Amino acid sequence: MFDGIQRRIVSMWFPRLPADRALRVCPVDGPFALTLKDSNAVRLYSLNLQAEAQGLHAGMSHADARAFCPGLQSRPADVIGDGRFLLTLRRWATRYCPWIGLEGEDGLVLDVTGAAHLSGGEAAMLDDMRARLRRAGVSVRLGLADSRGAAWALAHSGEGRAEPGRPLEALAGLPVAALRLDDGIGTTLQRLGLRSIGALEAAPRAPLTRRFGPGVLLRLDQALGRQSEGIIPLTEPPHYGVRLTLPEPVGLLDDVMAGTARLLDRLCVRLKAQEAGARVLCLTLRRVDQQARMVELRLAGPLRDPARILPLFERGIGEVDAGYGIDQLRLEVTQVEPLPVEQLTHASAARAGRLEDLVSRIGVRIGLENIQRFLPADSHIPERGFVIASAAWSEPGGPWVALRPRPLRLFPPEPILGEGPQPPRQFRWRRMALTTARATGPERIAPEWWLEDGNWQSGIRDYWQVETRQGWRLWLFHTPQNPGWFVQGEFA
């Protein structure tokens, strides 16, 4: 109790939350279940009412379930999606009270103290919750009591509402499993004849503590309101969106850019407070005819400097048809990345962000995905010593490490005439007659046997650096298993 008001808690239990979510997206008729792979077996994860009526249950083998119910329809479960759906339900439940926490993976707990009268009383509030969730296709069981434990017990043992100050009257007939006890402890209590919460409350406390420890009586006291149990609400993630409504419609590029600058100033202050940077921004321009035009800006790196972001919007805004005028601007960051504060020296501050700004400017024209960079890869095979990655979504991989010099240009092996393990003194390459002046080598490179590569099926290669009298500096290799000579690269 606080300030003379009796604390009231609502427990929402969604017994078929994953199945309800899946059926909302794609309804089916008849028995339905979601499956989840457990070790090497596929088991039922969540079922609808028709499947439960056929005697199926969660944890059952999918093969056994199909044998019992040939008409069973199933899909793979999406545990991550179920978690997001529960968070969506939590946001929906804020219509009843602001203090809401999660109750495991399939429930919510609401502190409705002093808020029930806004919905017409406790009974009307529960009816409204049940009706709205039923229309949304979500099964729910509700419990309302003075404590979190009592509300949970009522929700999971049938639905019910305990009168204020009298929790034992509502809980006395419920099984001891409703106290959130481990299955083993609950079974042992039933074997001792303590099958209900009322019987457990009437039993001597000292023998129970000696036999089971303090946990059983702690759960009992929490349910009956003798021991407080808090509710930890989830904090809403920061929202990076700002809006500007104009008194008069505008249509000139300079006017829209000026409004965007004001929005960016406010938005970057929020980003700085959270030590975050924007990667993708979306500017929505609402015209007076209620149609909207969107300008998306994707950045090469996290950024929260308005002076660097604003010029990148100019091209996209200039292509927008303002119609009879724009009367509202909305700017939102749709993708955020951490951008902690760093200590910058005078030299590093001068060059900070230059590459990212260049990539962002080019990306506005041709798309960030079309700007790529070479990164070193851990492979001794010449053509596998690098990977190509998006420049906007990767970091430079550091210096290139090679024990021997590598050519500036690599190309697929081109055969030339030659015999023996030593480089040929004279050979023709690309219709040119060349004479070897100096050769350095060999450098033997073995294939990566664990990877399939048709170019390396001939086995090991002996590489040579060959300087010709005509000025060409080439990279040649010889294949001892299947004798032959090839040119694969050219040095600067």
C-alpha positions in Angstrom: 0.0 0.0 0.0 1.1 3.5 -0.6 -0.7 6.8 0.2 -3.6 4.8 1.5 -4.3 3.1 -1.9 -4.4 -0.7 -2.1 -2.0 -2.0 -4.7 -3.7 -3.9 -7.5 -1.8 -6.1 -10.1 -3.0 -7.6 -13.3 -1.3 -10.7 -14.8 -1.8 -11.3 -18.5 -0.9 -14.8 -19.6 -0.9 -15.7 -23.3 -1.1 -19.5 -23.4 -0.9 -19.8 -27.2 1.1 -16.6 -28.0 3.4 -18.1 -30.8 0.5 -20.0 -32.5 -1.8 -17.0 -32.3 0.8 -14.7 -33.9 1.4 -17.2 -36.7 -2.4 -17.6 -37.4 -2.9 -13.8 -37.4 -0.5 -13.6 -40.4 -1.8 -16.7 -42.2 -5.0 -18.3 -40.8 -5.6 -22.0 -41.3 -8.6 -24.3 -40.5 -8.1 -27.3 -38.4 -5.3 -28.5 -36.0 -2.2 -26.3 -36.2 1.1 -26.3 -34.4 4.5 -24.6 -34.5 7.6 -26.8 -34.4 11.0 -26.2 -32.9 14.1 -28.3 -33.4 15.4 -29.6 -30.1 18.8 -31.4 -30.5 18.1 -33.8 -33.4 14.3 -34.0 -32.9 11.6 -31.7 -34.2 9.0 -31.1 -31.4 5.7 -29.2 -31.1 6.3 -25.7 -29.7 2.9 -24.1 -29.6 -0.6 -25.3 -30.6 -4.0 -23.9 -31.3 -7.2 -25.1 -29.7 -8.1 -27.7 -32.4 -4.7 -29.3 -32.0 -5.0 -29.5 -28.2 -8.5 -31.0 -28.6 -6.8 -33.9 -30.6 -4.7 -34.7 -27.5 -1.5 -33.1 -28.8 0.7 -31.1 -26.4 3.8 -29.0 -26.5 7.1 -30.9 -26.4 5.6 -33.8 -28.3 7.6 -35.3 -31.2 6.3 -33.9 -34.5 6.4 -37.4 -36.1 4.3 -38.8 -33.2 1.9 -35.8 -33.5 1.4 -36.5 -37.3 0.7 -40.2 -36.5 -2.0 -39.2 -33.9 -3.4 -36.4 -36.1 -2.7 -36.8 -39.8 -4.4 -33.5 -40.6 -2.0 -31.5 -38.5 -0.7 -28.4 -40.2 2.6 -27.1 -39.0 5.2 -24.4 -39.5 8.7 -23.6 -38.0 8.5 -21.4 -35.0 10.0 -17.9 -34.9 11.1 -17.3 -31.3 12.7 -13.9 -32.1 9.5 -12.8 -33.8 7.4 -14.0 -30.8 9.5 -11.8 -28.5 9.0 -8.8 -30.7 5.2 -9.5 -30.7 5.2 -9.6 -26.9 6.9 -6.2 -26.8 4.2 -5.0 -29.1 1.5 -6.2 -26.7 3.3 -4.5 -23.9 3.1 -1.2 -25.8 -0.6 -1.8 -26.4 -1.2 -2.5 -22.7 0.0 1.0 -21.8 -3.5 2.2 -22.6 -4.5 0.8 -19.2 -1.5 1.9 -17.1 2.1 3.0 -17.6 3.8 0.5 -15.2 4.2 -2.7 -17.2 6.8 -5.5 -17.1 7.3 -8.8 -18.8 6.3 -12.1 -17.1 8.5 -14.7 -18.7 8.2 -15.2 -22.5 4.4 -15.4 -22.6 3.0 -12.9 -20.2 2.7 -9.3 -18.9 2.3 -7.9 -15.5 0.6 -4.5 -15.0 0.4 -2.4 -11.9 -3.0 -0.8 -12.3 -3.1 0.8 -8.9 -5.3 3.9 -9.1 -5.9 3.4 -12.8 -8.8 1.0 -13.0 -11.5 3.7 -12.6 -10.3 5.2 -15.9 -11.7 2.1 -17.6 -15.0 2.0 -15.6 -13.7 -0.2 -12.7 -11.8 -3.4 -12.4 -14.4 -5.7 -13.9 -15.0 -3.4 -16.9 -11.2 -3.1 -17.4 -10.7 -6.9 -17.5 -13.7 -7.3 -19.9 -12.2 -4.6 -22.2 -8.8 -6.3 -22.2 -10.3 -9.7 -22.9 -12.6 -8.3 -25.7 -9.8 -6.4 -27.5 -7.4 -9.3 -27.4 -10.1 -11.7 -28.7 -10.8 -9.4 -31.6 -7.1 -9.4 -32.3 -7.0 -13.2 -32.4 -4.9 -13.5 -29.2 -5.8 -15.9 -26.4 -5.4 -14.5 -22.9 -6.1 -15.4 -19.3 -6.3 -12.6 -16.8 -5.7 -12.5 -13.0 -6.2 -9.5 -10.8 -5.1 -9.4 -7.1 -3.2 -7.3 -4.5 0.1 -9.0 -5.3 2.0 -10.2 -8.4 2.1 -13.8 -7.1 -1.6 -13.9 -6.5 -2.4 -12.4 -9.9 -0.1 -14.9 -11.6 -1.8 -17.8 -9.7 -5.2 -16.7 -10.8 -4.2 -16.2 -14.4 -2.5 -19.6 -14.7 -5.1 -21.6 -12.8 -8.2 -20.3 -14.6 -9.2 -16.7 -14.6 -10.2 -14.8 -11.5 -10.2 -11.6 -9.5 -9.3 -11.4 -5.8 -11.1 -8.8 -3.7 -8.9 -6.1 -2.2 -7.3 -7.2 1.1 -8.6 -10.8 0.8 -6.2 -12.8 -1.4 -6.4 -16.0 0.6 -10.2 -16.4 -0.2 -9.4 -16.4 -3.9 -6.3 -18.6 -3.7 -7.2 -21.2 -1.1 -8.6 -23.7 -3.5 -5.9 -23.4 -6.1 -3.1 -26.1 -6.4 0.3 -25.4 -4.9 1.7 -25.3 -8.4 0.1 -21.9 -8.8 2.8 -20.5 -6.4 5.4 -20.6 -9.2 7.2 -23.6 -7.5 9.5 -26.0 -9.2 7.8 -29.1 -10.5 9.7 -31.4 -8.1 8.8 -29.4 -5.1 5.1 -29.2 -6.1 4.9 -33.0 -6.6 6.5 -33.6 -3.2 4.1 -31.2 -1.5 1.1 -33.1 -3.1 2.5 -36.4 -1.9 2.5 -34.9 1.7 -1.1 -34.1 1.3 -0.5 -30.3 0.8 -2.4 -30.1 -2.5 -3.9 -26.6 -2.2 -2.6 -23.2 -1.2 -5.1 -23.1 1.6 -3.7 -26.4 3.0 -0.1 -25.1 2.7 -1.1 -21.9 4.5 -2.5 -24.0 7.4 0.5 -26.2 7.7 3.3 -25.4 10.3 5.9 -23.2 8.8 9.0 -24.5 10.7 8.8 -28.1 9.3 8.3 -26.8 5.8 11.3 -24.6 6.1 13.5 -27.5 7.3 12.3 -29.8 4.6 12.2 -27.4 1.5 14.2 -24.4 2.5 12.8 -20.8 2.6 11.7 -20.8 -1.1 8.3 -22.4 -0.6 7.2 -20.0 2.1 8.7 -17.0 0.2 6.4 -17.8 -2.7 3.4 -18.2 -0.4 4.1 -14.9 1.4 4.5 -13.1 -2.0 1.2 -14.4 -3.2 -0.6 -13.4 0.0 1.0 -10.0 0.0 3.2 -10.4 3.1 6.4 -10.1 1.1 6.6 -7.4 -1.5 7.6 -8.2 -5.1 8.5 -5.4 -7.5 7.6 -5.0 -11.1 10.5 -3.8 -13.4 9.0 -1.9 -16.3 10.8 -1.9 -19.7 12.1 1.5 -20.7 11.1 2.7 -24.1 14.0 3.0 -26.6 14.9 6.6 -27.5 12.9 7.9 -30.5 14.9 9.9 -33.0 12.2 11.7 -34.9 11.3 15.4 -35.1 8.6 17.4 -36.9 8.1 20.9 -38.1 4.7 22.3 -39.2 4.9 25.4 -41.3 2.4 28.3 -40.9 2.5 28.8 -44.7 3.4 26.3 -47.5 6.8 26.5 -49.0 8.1 25.2 -52.3 11.6 26.6 -52.8 14.7 24.5 -52.3 16.3 27.0 -49.9 13.1 27.1 -47.7 12.9 23.3 -47.5 16.7 23.1 -46.7 16.3 25.8 -44.0 13.5 23.7 -42.4 15.6 20.6 -42.6 18.5 22.4 -41.0 16.3 23.2 -38.0 15.2 19.6 -37.7 18.7 18.4 -37.9 19.9 20.6 -35.1 17.2 19.2 -32.8 17.8 15.6 -33.9 21.5 15.7 -33.5 21.1 17.0 -29.9 19.2 13.8 -29.1 21.7 11.7 -30.8 24.6 13.3 -28.9 22.8 12.8 -25.6 22.6 9.0 -26.3 26.1 8.9 -27.8 24.6 7.6 -31.0 25.0 8.4 -34.7 22.6 8.2 -37.6 23.3 5.8 -40.5 19.9 6.1 -42.3 17.7 9.2 -42.2 14.3 9.6 -43.8 12.9 13.1 -44.5 9.1 13.1 -45.1 7.7 16.2 -46.9 3.9 16.6 -46.6 2.3 18.6 -49.4 -0.9 20.7 -48.9 -2.8 18.0 -50.9 -2.0 15.6 -48.1 0.4 13.6 -50.3 3.9 12.9 -48.9 7.2 12.7 -50.6 10.1 10.9 -48.9 13.8 11.5 -49.2 16.1 8.8 -47.8 19.7 9.5 -46.9 22.1 6.6 -46.2 25.4 7.5 -44.7 28.8 5.7 -45.0 29.3 5.9 -41.2 27.5 6.9 -38.0 27.2 10.7 -37.9 25.5 13.4 -35.8 27.1 16.6 -37.2 24.3 18.8 -38.8 26.8 20.7 -40.9 28.1 17.5 -42.6 24.6 15.8 -43.0 22.7 18.8 -44.4 24.5 19.2 -47.8 23.8 15.5 -48.5 20.0 16.2 -48.5 20.2 18.8 -51.2 20.2 16.5 -54.2 17.2 14.4 -52.9 15.2 17.5 -51.9 15.8 19.1 -55.3 14.2 16.2 -57.0 11.0 16.4 -55.0 7.9 17.8 -56.7 6.5 20.3 -54.1 3.1 20.6 -55.9 1.2 23.5 -54.4 3.5 23.7 -51.4 4.9 21.8 -48.5 3.4 22.5 -45.1 5.1 19.9 -42.9 8.5 18.3 -42.6 9.3 15.2 -40.5 12.9 13.9 -40.1 13.5 10.5 -38.5 16.5 8.3 -38.0 15.6 4.8 -39.1 18.9 3.2 -38.3 21.2 4.1 -35.4 24.6 3.0 -34.4 26.7 3.7 -31.3 29.0 6.7 -31.6 30.8 7.3 -28.3 32.6 10.5 -27.6 36.3 10.3 -28.5 39.3 12.4 -27.6 40.6 14.0 -30.8 44.0 15.6 -31.3 44.5 18.6 -33.6 45.8 16.4 -36.4 43.1 13.7 -36.2 40.3 16.3 -36.0 41.4 17.8 -39.3 41.0 14.6 -41.2 38.1 13.0 -39.2 35.3 11.9 -41.4 36.7 12.9 -44.8 36.5 9.4 -46.3 33.0 8.8 -44.9 31.8 12.1 -46.3 33.2 11.3 -49.7 31.6 7.9 -49.7 28.3 9.4 -48.6 28.3 12.0 -51.4 29.1 9.4 -54.0 26.6 7.0 -52.5 23.8 9.6 -52.9 24.3 9.5 -56.6 25.1 5.8 -57.4 24.1 4.0 -54.2 26.2 3.0 -51.2 26.1 -0.7 -52.2 28.0 0.1 -55.4 31.0 1.6 -53.5 33.3 -1.3 -52.6 36.7 -1.7 -51.1 39.3 -4.5 -51.1 40.1 -6.1 -47.7 42.9 -8.5 -46.9 41.9 -12.2 -46.4 43.7 -14.9 -44.6 44.8 -17.1 -47.5 48.1 -17.9 -49.1 46.5 -18.4 -52.5 47.1 -15.2 -54.5 43.6 -14.8 -55.9 42.1 -15.5 -52.5 44.2 -13.0 -50.5 41.5 -10.4 -50.6 37.7 -10.0 -50.4 35.5 -7.3 -51.8 33.2 -5.6 -49.2 30.9 -2.6 -49.1 32.9 0.5 -48.2 30.0 1.9 -46.2 29.6 -1.2 -44.0 33.1 -2.3 -43.4 36.3 -1.0 -41.9 39.8 -0.9 -43.5 41.4 -4.3 -42.7 44.8 -3.0 -41.8 48.1 -3.4 -43.7 48.5 -6.1 -46.3 51.0 -8.7 -45.2 53.0 -10.8 -47.7 56.2 -12.7 -47.1 57.1 -12.3 -50.8 56.3 -9.4 -53.2 53.0 -9.7 -55.0 52.2 -8.3 -58.4 50.1 -5.1 -58.7 47.8 -6.8 -61.3 46.4 -10.3 -61.1 44.6 -12.1 -63.9 43.6 -15.7 -64.7 46.6 -17.9 -65.6 47.6 -17.5 -69.3 49.6 -20.5 -70.7 53.0 -19.9 -72.4 55.4 -22.4 -74.0 58.2 -23.6 -71.8 59.9 -26.8 -70.7 61.7 -27.8 -67.5 61.5 -26.3 -64.0 63.4 -23.1 -64.9 61.7 -20.1 -66.5 62.0 -20.2 -70.3 64.7 -17.9 -71.8 62.4 -16.9 -74.6 58.6 -17.1 -74.7 55.6 -15.5 -76.4 52.9 -13.8 -74.3 50.0 -11.8 -75.7 51.5 -11.9 -79.2 54.8 -10.5 -77.9 58.2 -12.2 -78.1 59.9 -11.7 -74.7 63.4 -12.6 -73.5 64.1 -13.4 -69.8 66.8 -11.1 -68.3 66.5 -12.1 -64.7 64.4 -14.6 -62.7 63.9 -14.7 -59.0 62.4 -17.8 -57.3 60.9 -20.2 -56.9 58.2 -19.7 -54.3 56.2 -22.8 -53.9 52.5 -22.4 -53.0 50.4 -25.4 -52.2 46.6 -25.5 -52.8 44.1 -25.3 -50.0 42.9 -28.9 -50.2 39.8 -28.2 -48.1 38.3 -25.9 -50.8 37.2 -26.8 -54.2 38.9 -24.7 -56.9 39.2 -25.9 -60.5 42.2 -23.6 -61.1 44.3 -25.4 -58.5 43.5 -29.0 -59.3 46.9 -29.4 -61.0 48.5 -29.3 -57.5 51.4 -27.2 -56.2 52.8 -24.2 -58.1 56.3 -22.8 -58.3 56.2 -19.0 -58.7 58.9 -16.9 -60.3 59.4 -13.1 -60.7 60.7 -12.6 -64.2 62.2 -9.4 -65.6 62.3 -9.3 -69.4 64.7 -7.4 -71.7 61.6 -5.7 -73.2 60.8 -4.1 -69.8 58.0 -6.4 -68.6 58.1 -7.6 -65.0 55.9 -10.7 -64.9 54.8 -13.3 -62.4 55.1 -16.8 -63.8 54.5 -20.2 -62.3 55.3 -23.8 -63.2 53.1 -26.8 -62.3 55.4 -29.8 -61.6 52.6 -32.5 -61.5 51.3 -31.5 -64.9 54.3 -29.7 -66.5 53.4 -26.3 -67.9 54.2 -22.6 -67.6 51.7 -19.8 -67.0 51.6 -16.0 -66.5 49.3 -14.8 -63.7 50.4 -11.3 -62.8 52.3 -8.2 -63.7 54.4 -6.1 -61.4 54.5 -2.3 -61.6 
